[in-house]
Amino acid sequence: MKDRIIMQGLELHGYHGVLDAERELGQPFLIDLELFLDLRPAGRRDDLALTVDYSAVYAVVKKAFQARRYRLIEAVAEAVAQAVLSEFPVREVRVQVRKPHAPVRGKFKYFAVEITRSKRWLKRCEKAGLNPATAYIGLGSNQGDRSANLERALRELAAGPGIEVRRTASVYETAPVGRTDQGWFLNTVAEIETTLEPRALLTRLQRIETRLGRVRKERWGPRVIDLDLLLYGDLVLDEPGLQVPHPRLTERAFAVVPLAEIVPELTLPGRRRAADLARQLAREQEIHRCTES
């Protein structure tokens, strides 16, 4: 069954992007939606209650789009897809977010991302008696194209089963910790919803690191990509190779500052409010919010 409702060219003004100018001045975005559901009952009975109200969908999309300022249109697409799946009786949603005025030199019609998300993974969780958990992943890179490394890691994270990337913080440039004779890092934090157990999630993160070319030669050394499991719900674990919360989380500005951007009221180990600890660490350590990709 491939019945679908198509909504094309929803034009919204947003403040999404990597550059400060994009986040301050804003620009137009275009959103296309395909909602997959069984339309036969509505068609037979000519009854709005048996389908979805287009105006209601538009309102939900607009609210999700304007909820915060995202760096990536990938994150915009995720937010829109999750909102639609949560609010309406659709099996699957396809979302395309187009950016016709992207700050790229050259002639082009637009840049876009397209994702397809379904409720199947949530149904599998319910059937297995599992509850999705909210976890926070720290990402860092100081080799090669650091920005591209972060973006690719986020795509890999979102592409795997059992993980939904809900939102990401801004990217920050930070001084290296532990060993200072290396390049500065780009860092961010992603909030995910996952049905993977902590050990399985850690294994997934390590596999992504390997696929992106990380070679573990020395502790604190330079790396193409680094993915750290910072928090997993309220869980506290201390096992060989797995500690949650991350044992050095509250010492690191490059983790706490982007984390506090997403969840400023979160209580961290030591009963410190994330926003308060972020301000303290930002004064003590070198960290700068990026102004360019």
WOBELSUL-V95244 format. One record per backbone hydrogen bond with DSSP energy under -1.0 kcal/mol. CO is the residue of the C=O (numbers start at 1). NH is the residue of the N-H. E is the energy in kcal/mol with one decimal. If there is no record, write none. Layout:
# WOBELSUL-V95244
{{CO | NH | E} {CO | NH | E}}
This chain:
# WOBELSUL-V95244
{{5 | 35 | -2.8} {7 | 33 | -3.4} {10 | 31 | -1.8} {12 | 29 | -2.6} {14 | 27 | -2.1} {19 | 23 | -1.7} {20 | 24 | -1.5} {21 | 25 | -3.0} {22 | 26 | -1.1} {27 | 14 | -2.5} {29 | 12 | -2.2} {30 | 98 | -3.5} {31 | 10 | -2.7} {32 | 96 | -2.5} {33 | 7 | -2.6} {34 | 94 | -2.5} {35 | 5 | -2.3} {36 | 91 | -2.4} {36 | 92 | -1.1} {39 | 43 | -2.3} {40 | 44 | -2.6} {41 | 45 | -2.2} {42 | 46 | -1.8} {47 | 50 | -1.7} {48 | 51 | -1.8} {53 | 57 | -2.2} {54 | 58 | -2.7} {55 | 59 | -2.1} {56 | 60 | -2.1} {57 | 61 | -2.8} {58 | 62 | -2.7} {59 | 63 | -2.1} {60 | 64 | -2.3} {61 | 65 | -2.7} {62 | 66 | -2.0} {70 | 17 | -2.3} {72 | 76 | -1.4} {73 | 77 | -2.4} {74 | 78 | -2.0} {75 | 79 | -2.3} {76 | 80 | -2.3} {77 | 81 | -2.7} {78 | 82 | -2.6} {79 | 83 | -1.9} {80 | 84 | -2.3} {81 | 85 | -2.5} {82 | 86 | -1.9} {83 | 87 | -1.8} {84 | 88 | -2.0} {88 | 90 | -2.2} {91 | 119 | -1.7} {92 | 36 | -2.8} {93 | 117 | -2.5} {94 | 34 | -2.0} {95 | 115 | -2.5} {96 | 32 | -2.5} {97 | 113 | -1.7} {98 | 30 | -2.0} {99 | 102 | -1.0} {99 | 111 | -1.5} {102 | 104 | -2.6} {111 | 99 | -3.5} {113 | 97 | -2.3} {115 | 95 | -2.7} {117 | 93 | -2.8} {119 | 123 | -2.1} {120 | 124 | -2.4} {121 | 125 | -1.6} {122 | 126 | -2.2} {123 | 127 | -2.4} {124 | 128 | -2.0} {125 | 130 | -3.1} {133 | 194 | -2.8} {134 | 233 | -2.7} {135 | 192 | -2.9} {136 | 230 | -2.4} {136 | 231 | -1.3} {137 | 190 | -2.7} {138 | 228 | -2.7} {139 | 188 | -2.0} {140 | 226 | -2.0} {141 | 186 | -2.5} {144 | 146 | -1.4} {145 | 149 | -2.4} {146 | 150 | -2.0} {147 | 151 | -2.3} {148 | 152 | -2.6} {149 | 153 | -2.2} {150 | 154 | -2.3} {151 | 155 | -2.1} {152 | 156 | -2.6} {153 | 157 | -2.4} {154 | 158 | -2.3} {155 | 159 | -1.7} {162 | 195 | -2.0} {164 | 193 | -2.7} {167 | 191 | -3.0} {171 | 290 | -2.8} {172 | 187 | -2.9} {173 | 288 | -2.7} {174 | 185 | -2.6} {177 | 179 | -1.2} {180 | 182 | -1.5} {185 | 174 | -2.4} {186 | 141 | -1.7} {187 | 172 | -2.8} {188 | 139 | -2.9} {189 | 169 | -2.4} {190 | 137 | -2.7} {191 | 166 | -2.5} {191 | 167 | -1.4} {192 | 135 | -2.4} {193 | 164 | -2.5} {194 | 133 | -3.1} {197 | 201 | -2.7} {198 | 202 | -2.6} {199 | 203 | -2.2} {200 | 204 | -2.1} {201 | 205 | -2.3} {202 | 206 | -2.3} {203 | 207 | -2.0} {204 | 208 | -2.0} {205 | 209 | -2.1} {206 | 210 | -2.1} {207 | 211 | -2.5} {208 | 212 | -2.0} {209 | 214 | -2.6} {210 | 213 | -1.4} {215 | 217 | -1.3} {218 | 221 | -1.4} {223 | 142 | -2.3} {226 | 140 | -1.8} {228 | 138 | -2.8} {230 | 246 | -2.2} {231 | 136 | -2.2} {232 | 235 | -2.1} {237 | 244 | -2.1} {239 | 242 | -2.2} {242 | 239 | -3.0} {244 | 237 | -3.1} {246 | 249 | -1.9} {248 | 251 | -1.4} {249 | 252 | -1.5} {252 | 256 | -2.7} {253 | 257 | -2.4} {255 | 259 | -1.6} {256 | 260 | -2.9} {257 | 261 | -1.3} {258 | 262 | -1.2} {259 | 263 | -2.7} {263 | 266 | -1.6} {264 | 275 | -2.3} {266 | 274 | -2.7} {268 | 271 | -1.4} {272 | 268 | -3.4} {273 | 277 | -2.5} {274 | 278 | -2.5} {275 | 279 | -1.8} {276 | 280 | -1.7} {277 | 281 | -2.7} {278 | 282 | -2.3} {279 | 283 | -1.0} {280 | 284 | -1.2} {281 | 285 | -2.3} {286 | 175 | -1.8} {288 | 173 | -3.6}}
